[in-house]
């Protein structure tokens, strides 16, 4: 990097700074609540012939 001209060094610095800010902002700001097993039990159904051929 030190062999690069000052303008290109600045471009590299700006790009690295952009990447650092991008990934800091993408981290979740708050943790999600843990999932509760069985919360929607009985809310869905599967047909009795689900595994039968369609034709």
PyMOL Python script that loads the backbone (N, CA, C, O; Angstrom):
from pymol import cmd

cmd.read_pdbstr("""\
ATOM      1  N   UNK A   1       0.808  -1.202   0.000  1.00  0.00           N
ATOM      2  CA  UNK A   1       0.000   0.000   0.000  1.00  0.00           C
ATOM      3  C   UNK A   1       0.849   1.264   0.000  1.00  0.00           C
ATOM      4  O   UNK A   1       0.482   2.276  -0.597  1.00  0.00           O
ATOM      5  N   UNK A   2       1.963   1.191   0.662  1.00  0.00           N
ATOM      6  CA  UNK A   2       2.813   2.377   0.751  1.00  0.00           C
ATOM      7  C   UNK A   2       3.426   2.738  -0.596  1.00  0.00           C
ATOM      8  O   UNK A   2       3.849   3.876  -0.800  1.00  0.00           O
ATOM      9  N   UNK A   3       3.478   1.776  -1.519  1.00  0.00           N
ATOM     10  CA  UNK A   3       4.037   2.046  -2.836  1.00  0.00           C
ATOM     11  C   UNK A   3       3.038   2.758  -3.745  1.00  0.00           C
ATOM     12  O   UNK A   3       3.417   3.265  -4.801  1.00  0.00           O
ATOM     13  N   UNK A   4       1.783   2.799  -3.351  1.00  0.00           N
ATOM     14  CA  UNK A   4       0.759   3.465  -4.163  1.00  0.00           C
ATOM     15  C   UNK A   4       0.868   4.979  -4.043  1.00  0.00           C
ATOM     16  O   UNK A   4       1.308   5.495  -3.016  1.00  0.00           O
ATOM     17  N   UNK A   5       0.469   5.683  -5.086  1.00  0.00           N
ATOM     18  CA  UNK A   5       0.408   7.144  -4.987  1.00  0.00           C
ATOM     19  C   UNK A   5      -0.617   7.564  -3.933  1.00  0.00           C
ATOM     20  O   UNK A   5      -1.521   6.798  -3.597  1.00  0.00           O
ATOM     21  N   UNK A   6      -0.472   8.767  -3.421  1.00  0.00           N
ATOM     22  CA  UNK A   6      -1.337   9.250  -2.334  1.00  0.00           C
ATOM     23  C   UNK A   6      -2.814   9.184  -2.703  1.00  0.00           C
ATOM     24  O   UNK A   6      -3.646   8.860  -1.856  1.00  0.00           O
ATOM     25  N   UNK A   7      -3.150   9.484  -3.947  1.00  0.00           N
ATOM     26  CA  UNK A   7      -4.558   9.470  -4.361  1.00  0.00           C
ATOM     27  C   UNK A   7      -5.128   8.053  -4.286  1.00  0.00           C
ATOM     28  O   UNK A   7      -6.260   7.871  -3.838  1.00  0.00           O
ATOM     29  N   UNK A   8      -4.372   7.061  -4.713  1.00  0.00           N
ATOM     30  CA  UNK A   8      -4.836   5.680  -4.652  1.00  0.00           C
ATOM     31  C   UNK A   8      -4.873   5.174  -3.215  1.00  0.00           C
ATOM     32  O   UNK A   8      -5.758   4.395  -2.861  1.00  0.00           O
ATOM     33  N   UNK A   9      -3.934   5.599  -2.386  1.00  0.00           N
ATOM     34  CA  UNK A   9      -3.986   5.238  -0.970  1.00  0.00           C
ATOM     35  C   UNK A   9      -5.276   5.761  -0.348  1.00  0.00           C
ATOM     36  O   UNK A   9      -5.919   5.067   0.440  1.00  0.00           O
ATOM     37  N   UNK A  10      -5.647   6.981  -0.703  1.00  0.00           N
ATOM     38  CA  UNK A  10      -6.878   7.576  -0.173  1.00  0.00           C
ATOM     39  C   UNK A  10      -8.097   6.785  -0.639  1.00  0.00           C
ATOM     40  O   UNK A  10      -9.037   6.581   0.130  1.00  0.00           O
ATOM     41  N   UNK A  11      -8.084   6.337  -1.901  1.00  0.00           N
ATOM     42  CA  UNK A  11      -9.195   5.542  -2.426  1.00  0.00           C
ATOM     43  C   UNK A  11      -9.321   4.225  -1.665  1.00  0.00           C
ATOM     44  O   UNK A  11     -10.427   3.796  -1.336  1.00  0.00           O
ATOM     45  N   UNK A  12      -8.187   3.585  -1.386  1.00  0.00           N
ATOM     46  CA  UNK A  12      -8.197   2.334  -0.625  1.00  0.00           C
ATOM     47  C   UNK A  12      -8.726   2.590   0.782  1.00  0.00           C
ATOM     48  O   UNK A  12      -9.551   1.826   1.283  1.00  0.00           O
ATOM     49  N   UNK A  13      -8.261   3.650   1.415  1.00  0.00           N
ATOM     50  CA  UNK A  13      -8.721   3.992   2.759  1.00  0.00           C
ATOM     51  C   UNK A  13     -10.227   4.231   2.768  1.00  0.00           C
ATOM     52  O   UNK A  13     -10.931   3.728   3.645  1.00  0.00           O
ATOM     53  N   UNK A  14     -10.723   4.996   1.799  1.00  0.00           N
ATOM     54  CA  UNK A  14     -12.156   5.281   1.726  1.00  0.00           C
ATOM     55  C   UNK A  14     -12.968   4.006   1.535  1.00  0.00           C
ATOM     56  O   UNK A  14     -14.034   3.853   2.132  1.00  0.00           O
ATOM     57  N   UNK A  15     -12.470   3.091   0.708  1.00  0.00           N
ATOM     58  CA  UNK A  15     -13.180   1.843   0.467  1.00  0.00           C
ATOM     59  C   UNK A  15     -13.221   0.976   1.724  1.00  0.00           C
ATOM     60  O   UNK A  15     -14.262   0.407   2.053  1.00  0.00           O
ATOM     61  N   UNK A  16     -12.110   0.876   2.415  1.00  0.00           N
ATOM     62  CA  UNK A  16     -12.061   0.087   3.653  1.00  0.00           C
ATOM     63  C   UNK A  16     -12.990   0.701   4.699  1.00  0.00           C
ATOM     64  O   UNK A  16     -13.687  -0.019   5.414  1.00  0.00           O
ATOM     65  N   UNK A  17     -12.997   2.011   4.783  1.00  0.00           N
ATOM     66  CA  UNK A  17     -13.892   2.690   5.719  1.00  0.00           C
ATOM     67  C   UNK A  17     -15.352   2.422   5.360  1.00  0.00           C
ATOM     68  O   UNK A  17     -16.176   2.197   6.246  1.00  0.00           O
ATOM     69  N   UNK A  18     -15.675   2.444   4.071  1.00  0.00           N
ATOM     70  CA  UNK A  18     -17.025   2.133   3.607  1.00  0.00           C
ATOM     71  C   UNK A  18     -17.430   0.724   4.027  1.00  0.00           C
ATOM     72  O   UNK A  18     -18.533   0.519   4.534  1.00  0.00           O
ATOM     73  N   UNK A  19     -16.538  -0.248   3.817  1.00  0.00           N
ATOM     74  CA  UNK A  19     -16.846  -1.627   4.197  1.00  0.00           C
ATOM     75  C   UNK A  19     -17.043  -1.759   5.702  1.00  0.00           C
ATOM     76  O   UNK A  19     -17.947  -2.464   6.150  1.00  0.00           O
ATOM     77  N   UNK A  20     -16.212  -1.092   6.474  1.00  0.00           N
ATOM     78  CA  UNK A  20     -16.324  -1.164   7.930  1.00  0.00           C
ATOM     79  C   UNK A  20     -17.664  -0.604   8.385  1.00  0.00           C
ATOM     80  O   UNK A  20     -18.318  -1.197   9.244  1.00  0.00           O
ATOM     81  N   UNK A  21     -18.079   0.509   7.835  1.00  0.00           N
ATOM     82  CA  UNK A  21     -19.364   1.100   8.217  1.00  0.00           C
ATOM     83  C   UNK A  21     -20.530   0.242   7.752  1.00  0.00           C
ATOM     84  O   UNK A  21     -21.534   0.128   8.455  1.00  0.00           O
ATOM     85  N   UNK A  22     -20.410  -0.355   6.592  1.00  0.00           N
ATOM     86  CA  UNK A  22     -21.479  -1.189   6.048  1.00  0.00           C
ATOM     87  C   UNK A  22     -21.749  -2.379   6.958  1.00  0.00           C
ATOM     88  O   UNK A  22     -22.906  -2.697   7.234  1.00  0.00           O
ATOM     89  N   UNK A  23     -20.704  -3.034   7.423  1.00  0.00           N
ATOM     90  CA  UNK A  23     -20.899  -4.231   8.230  1.00  0.00           C
ATOM     91  C   UNK A  23     -21.207  -3.909   9.686  1.00  0.00           C
ATOM     92  O   UNK A  23     -21.799  -4.741  10.372  1.00  0.00           O
ATOM     93  N   UNK A  24     -20.839  -2.767  10.171  1.00  0.00           N
ATOM     94  CA  UNK A  24     -21.216  -2.373  11.529  1.00  0.00           C
ATOM     95  C   UNK A  24     -22.707  -2.083  11.566  1.00  0.00           C
ATOM     96  O   UNK A  24     -23.386  -2.458  12.522  1.00  0.00           O
ATOM     97  N   UNK A  25     -23.233  -1.411  10.523  1.00  0.00           N
ATOM     98  CA  UNK A  25     -24.646  -1.068  10.479  1.00  0.00           C
ATOM     99  C   UNK A  25     -25.524  -2.280  10.246  1.00  0.00           C
ATOM    100  O   UNK A  25     -26.688  -2.273  10.645  1.00  0.00           O
ATOM    101  N   UNK A  26     -24.998  -3.333   9.607  1.00  0.00           N
ATOM    102  CA  UNK A  26     -25.826  -4.480   9.278  1.00  0.00           C
ATOM    103  C   UNK A  26     -26.020  -5.434  10.454  1.00  0.00           C
ATOM    104  O   UNK A  26     -26.856  -6.334  10.378  1.00  0.00           O
ATOM    105  N   UNK A  27     -25.272  -5.258  11.527  1.00  0.00           N
ATOM    106  CA  UNK A  27     -25.455  -6.115  12.689  1.00  0.00           C
ATOM    107  C   UNK A  27     -26.795  -5.793  13.342  1.00  0.00           C
ATOM    108  O   UNK A  27     -27.175  -4.624  13.412  1.00  0.00           O
ATOM    109  N   UNK A  28     -27.516  -6.802  13.820  1.00  0.00           N
ATOM    110  CA  UNK A  28     -28.807  -6.525  14.453  1.00  0.00           C
ATOM    111  C   UNK A  28     -28.630  -5.656  15.692  1.00  0.00           C
ATOM    112  O   UNK A  28     -27.746  -5.899  16.513  1.00  0.00           O
ATOM    113  N   UNK A  29     -29.474  -4.650  15.814  1.00  0.00           N
ATOM    114  CA  UNK A  29     -29.347  -3.726  16.935  1.00  0.00           C
ATOM    115  C   UNK A  29     -29.921  -4.315  18.223  1.00  0.00           C
ATOM    116  O   UNK A  29     -29.534  -3.916  19.322  1.00  0.00           O
ATOM    117  N   UNK A  30     -30.833  -5.253  18.082  1.00  0.00           N
ATOM    118  CA  UNK A  30     -31.379  -5.892  19.273  1.00  0.00           C
ATOM    119  C   UNK A  30     -31.558  -7.378  18.985  1.00  0.00           C
ATOM    120  O   UNK A  30     -31.839  -7.773  17.854  1.00  0.00           O
ATOM    121  N   UNK A  31     -31.396  -8.175  19.994  1.00  0.00           N
ATOM    122  CA  UNK A  31     -31.516  -9.608  19.788  1.00  0.00           C
ATOM    123  C   UNK A  31     -32.989  -9.994  19.697  1.00  0.00           C
ATOM    124  O   UNK A  31     -33.853  -9.378  20.321  1.00  0.00           O
ATOM    125  N   UNK A  32     -33.247 -11.021  18.910  1.00  0.00           N
ATOM    126  CA  UNK A  32     -34.615 -11.495  18.754  1.00  0.00           C
ATOM    127  C   UNK A  32     -35.002 -12.333  19.962  1.00  0.00           C
ATOM    128  O   UNK A  32     -34.160 -12.974  20.590  1.00  0.00           O
ATOM    129  N   UNK A  33     -36.287 -12.315  20.271  1.00  0.00           N
ATOM    130  CA  UNK A  33     -36.785 -13.131  21.375  1.00  0.00           C
ATOM    131  C   UNK A  33     -36.651 -14.601  20.984  1.00  0.00           C
ATOM    132  O   UNK A  33     -36.798 -14.937  19.809  1.00  0.00           O
ATOM    133  N   UNK A  34     -36.381 -15.468  21.930  1.00  0.00           N
ATOM    134  CA  UNK A  34     -36.254 -16.890  21.604  1.00  0.00           C
ATOM    135  C   UNK A  34     -37.585 -17.450  21.102  1.00  0.00           C
ATOM    136  O   UNK A  34     -38.657 -17.043  21.548  1.00  0.00           O
ATOM    137  N   UNK A  35     -37.491 -18.378  20.178  1.00  0.00           N
ATOM    138  CA  UNK A  35     -38.699 -19.011  19.642  1.00  0.00           C
ATOM    139  C   UNK A  35     -39.297 -19.945  20.681  1.00  0.00           C
ATOM    140  O   UNK A  35     -38.584 -20.542  21.488  1.00  0.00           O
ATOM    141  N   UNK A  36     -40.619 -20.059  20.647  1.00  0.00           N
ATOM    142  CA  UNK A  36     -41.327 -20.923  21.585  1.00  0.00           C
ATOM    143  C   UNK A  36     -41.865 -22.121  20.818  1.00  0.00           C
ATOM    144  O   UNK A  36     -42.682 -21.965  19.910  1.00  0.00           O
ATOM    145  N   UNK A  37     -41.416 -23.304  21.175  1.00  0.00           N
ATOM    146  CA  UNK A  37     -41.841 -24.519  20.501  1.00  0.00           C
ATOM    147  C   UNK A  37     -43.313 -24.798  20.784  1.00  0.00           C
ATOM    148  O   UNK A  37     -43.762 -24.694  21.926  1.00  0.00           O
ATOM    149  N   UNK A  38     -44.071 -25.157  19.732  1.00  0.00           N
ATOM    150  CA  UNK A  38     -45.472 -25.515  19.895  1.00  0.00           C
ATOM    151  C   UNK A  38     -46.418 -24.339  19.992  1.00  0.00           C
ATOM    152  O   UNK A  38     -47.594 -24.529  20.299  1.00  0.00           O
ATOM    153  N   UNK A  39     -45.951 -23.143  19.743  1.00  0.00           N
ATOM    154  CA  UNK A  39     -46.788 -21.956  19.885  1.00  0.00           C
ATOM    155  C   UNK A  39     -47.981 -21.975  18.932  1.00  0.00           C
ATOM    156  O   UNK A  39     -49.063 -21.513  19.293  1.00  0.00           O
ATOM    157  N   UNK A  40     -47.800 -22.498  17.726  1.00  0.00           N
ATOM    158  CA  UNK A  40     -48.881 -22.536  16.738  1.00  0.00           C
ATOM    159  C   UNK A  40     -49.397 -23.956  16.506  1.00  0.00           C
ATOM    160  O   UNK A  40     -49.892 -24.271  15.424  1.00  0.00           O
ATOM    161  N   UNK A  41     -49.282 -24.792  17.500  1.00  0.00           N
ATOM    162  CA  UNK A  41     -49.723 -26.177  17.368  1.00  0.00           C
ATOM    163  C   UNK A  41     -51.208 -26.230  17.042  1.00  0.00           C
ATOM    164  O   UNK A  41     -52.021 -25.555  17.675  1.00  0.00           O
ATOM    165  N   UNK A  42     -51.554 -27.047  16.039  1.00  0.00           N
ATOM    166  CA  UNK A  42     -52.945 -27.193  15.641  1.00  0.00           C
ATOM    167  C   UNK A  42     -53.423 -26.130  14.664  1.00  0.00           C
ATOM    168  O   UNK A  42     -54.576 -26.179  14.236  1.00  0.00           O
ATOM    169  N   UNK A  43     -52.590 -25.180  14.300  1.00  0.00           N
ATOM    170  CA  UNK A  43     -52.993 -24.103  13.396  1.00  0.00           C
ATOM    171  C   UNK A  43     -52.881 -24.510  11.924  1.00  0.00           C
ATOM    172  O   UNK A  43     -53.480 -23.856  11.070  1.00  0.00           O
ATOM    173  N   UNK A  44     -52.150 -25.542  11.612  1.00  0.00           N
ATOM    174  CA  UNK A  44     -51.981 -25.979  10.232  1.00  0.00           C
ATOM    175  C   UNK A  44     -52.375 -27.436  10.090  1.00  0.00           C
ATOM    176  O   UNK A  44     -52.540 -28.150  11.079  1.00  0.00           O
ATOM    177  N   UNK A  45     -52.525 -27.872   8.832  1.00  0.00           N
ATOM    178  CA  UNK A  45     -52.861 -29.271   8.600  1.00  0.00           C
ATOM    179  C   UNK A  45     -52.269 -29.719   7.280  1.00  0.00           C
ATOM    180  O   UNK A  45     -51.968 -28.902   6.410  1.00  0.00           O
ATOM    181  N   UNK A  46     -52.106 -31.015   7.142  1.00  0.00           N
ATOM    182  CA  UNK A  46     -51.628 -31.627   5.909  1.00  0.00           C
ATOM    183  C   UNK A  46     -52.658 -32.664   5.504  1.00  0.00           C
ATOM    184  O   UNK A  46     -53.109 -33.464   6.324  1.00  0.00           O
ATOM    185  N   UNK A  47     -53.026 -32.643   4.233  1.00  0.00           N
ATOM    186  CA  UNK A  47     -54.015 -33.573   3.708  1.00  0.00           C
ATOM    187  C   UNK A  47     -53.563 -35.015   3.941  1.00  0.00           C
ATOM    188  O   UNK A  47     -52.367 -35.306   3.952  1.00  0.00           O
ATOM    189  N   UNK A  48     -54.533 -35.910   4.127  1.00  0.00           N
ATOM    190  CA  UNK A  48     -54.219 -37.322   4.352  1.00  0.00           C
ATOM    191  C   UNK A  48     -53.511 -37.946   3.151  1.00  0.00           C
ATOM    192  O   UNK A  48     -52.727 -38.881   3.313  1.00  0.00           O
ATOM    193  N   UNK A  49     -53.783 -37.432   1.937  1.00  0.00           N
ATOM    194  CA  UNK A  49     -53.151 -37.986   0.741  1.00  0.00           C
ATOM    195  C   UNK A  49     -51.942 -37.155   0.292  1.00  0.00           C
ATOM    196  O   UNK A  49     -51.621 -37.133  -0.896  1.00  0.00           O
ATOM    197  N   UNK A  50     -51.291 -36.492   1.198  1.00  0.00           N
ATOM    198  CA  UNK A  50     -50.164 -35.611   0.884  1.00  0.00           C
ATOM    199  C   UNK A  50     -49.055 -36.333   0.125  1.00  0.00           C
ATOM    200  O   UNK A  50     -48.489 -35.774  -0.814  1.00  0.00           O
ATOM    201  N   UNK A  51     -48.738 -37.551   0.511  1.00  0.00           N
ATOM    202  CA  UNK A  51     -47.638 -38.291  -0.107  1.00  0.00           C
ATOM    203  C   UNK A  51     -48.058 -39.082  -1.343  1.00  0.00           C
ATOM    204  O   UNK A  51     -47.216 -39.733  -1.962  1.00  0.00           O
ATOM    205  N   UNK A  52     -49.318 -39.043  -1.712  1.00  0.00           N
ATOM    206  CA  UNK A  52     -49.798 -39.769  -2.888  1.00  0.00           C
ATOM    207  C   UNK A  52     -49.362 -39.043  -4.160  1.00  0.00           C
ATOM    208  O   UNK A  52     -49.199 -37.823  -4.149  1.00  0.00           O
ATOM    209  N   UNK A  53     -49.171 -39.785  -5.260  1.00  0.00           N
ATOM    210  CA  UNK A  53     -48.818 -39.146  -6.536  1.00  0.00           C
ATOM    211  C   UNK A  53     -49.912 -38.170  -6.976  1.00  0.00           C
ATOM    212  O   UNK A  53     -51.086 -38.369  -6.663  1.00  0.00           O
ATOM    213  N   UNK A  54     -49.527 -37.120  -7.699  1.00  0.00           N
ATOM    214  CA  UNK A  54     -50.491 -36.119  -8.145  1.00  0.00           C
ATOM    215  C   UNK A  54     -51.334 -36.601  -9.317  1.00  0.00           C
ATOM    216  O   UNK A  54     -52.451 -36.118  -9.502  1.00  0.00           O
ATOM    217  N   UNK A  55     -50.836 -37.530 -10.107  1.00  0.00           N
ATOM    218  CA  UNK A  55     -51.623 -37.985 -11.258  1.00  0.00           C
ATOM    219  C   UNK A  55     -51.997 -39.437 -11.146  1.00  0.00           C
ATOM    220  O   UNK A  55     -52.660 -39.974 -12.033  1.00  0.00           O
TER     221      UNK A  55
END
""", "prot")
cmd.dss("prot")
cmd.show_as("cartoon", "prot")
cmd.util.cbc("prot")
cmd.orient("prot")
